[in-house]
Amino acid sequence: MAAFRWVYVACQDESEARRLARMALEKRLAACANIFPMASLFWWNGKIVDSPETALVLKTRAVLVRQLFALLKKAHSYEVPCMDALPILEMNPDCAAWLRRQTRSKR
């Protein structure tokens, strides 16, 4: 079932996460998006930053990850956006079929 991925993206706020999610969905590069508020601590410009952010999790097919990363990077507000793809090892077969249908190219 490693044909699918969760793509995690740290966003500035909920508005950005929703905008990026809609872009990915409209391009059929993702089938679903989940958005969560979070607190983040990270190194930036030589100091530790403690900041609220919003997590965007997209569900997609492995073959679409590079295209999805390119779209997100171009539209993201951060200079260096955090984007990670994690394999989905198990998935409900009905959900997997739905994800495949939703991420197919429109012809």
Stockholm file with secondary structure:
# STOCKHOLM 1.0

chainA/1-107         MAAFRWVYVACQDESEARRLARMALEKRLAACANIFPMASLFWWNGKIVDSPETALVLKTRAVLVRQLFALLKKAHSYEVPCMDALPILEMNPDCAAWLRRQTRSKR
#=GR chainA/1-107 SS CTTEEEEEEEESSHHHHHHHHHHHHHTTSCSEEEEEEEEEEEEETTEEEEEEEEEEEEEEEGGGHHHHHHHHHHHCSSSSCCEEEEECCCCCHHHHHHHHHHTSCCC
#=GC SS_cons         CTTEEEEEEEESSHHHHHHHHHHHHHTTSCSEEEEEEEEEEEEETTEEEEEEEEEEEEEEEGGGHHHHHHHHHHHCSSSSCCEEEEECCCCCHHHHHHHHHHTSCCC
//
